[in-house]
Amino acid sequence: MKTSILLFLSCFLVWVSYGQSVEKLLESANTKYRLSDYNGANSDYSKAIELDINCLEAYHQRGNIRSILNDHRGAIADYTNAISLDPNKAVLFFNRAMSKEEIKDYQGAIYDYTRGIELAPSLPFIYLSRGKLKLELEDYRGAIADFTKEIENNPDSSESYYIRGLSKIMIKQKESGCLDFSRAGELGHSEAYKSIIEICN
């Protein structure tokens, strides 16, 4: 009986120590992240994952750091692991989409933006980001639809008005596009009035 109790206490103390170690590593990593010590934070998040392969926060934040350090394939792997742990967290799809864009996996990025929108349609900048990618892929009408949704969510988005104007110009909707340039200028976009002079006059 005494041996069983000692064994239980020993296992319990190991478990408590294990949990505290992961927590301390995350705290250290988050502090280093805030101080822009990305390599140090990356190391601490990696150690946390070694101790707990199901540590969602560590995968998520290490993915962010790898993206900052231009290790986009590593970031995608981390976001994918995080998504497997929480498939309903829209920001994970958003972040993975941005990393996929960086490696030119455009269709994969569109898929992730779309999934993020399905989960959280009011997530800031997600329609804008998908719209910019659609514009690059010459899906001008799809881009316009996304910029319009971004404006609905954020009526003061000068960038959304400006790029929607560019998209409209591409499909020969000059008058409407120039109105978007004008609104972008009113909201403070630096290129809007220059585009009006070059395109609309």
ABEGO torsion letter per residue (X at the ends): XAAAAAAAAAAAAAAAAAAAAAAAAAAAAAAAAAAGBAAAAAAAAAAAAAABAABAAAAAAAAAAAAAAGBAAAAAAAAAAAAAABAABAAAAAAAAAAAAAAGBAAAAAAAAAAAAAABAABBGAAAAAAAAAAAAGBAAAAAAAAAAAAAABAABAAAAAAAAAAAAAAGBAAAAAAAAAAAAAAGBAAAAAAAAAAAX
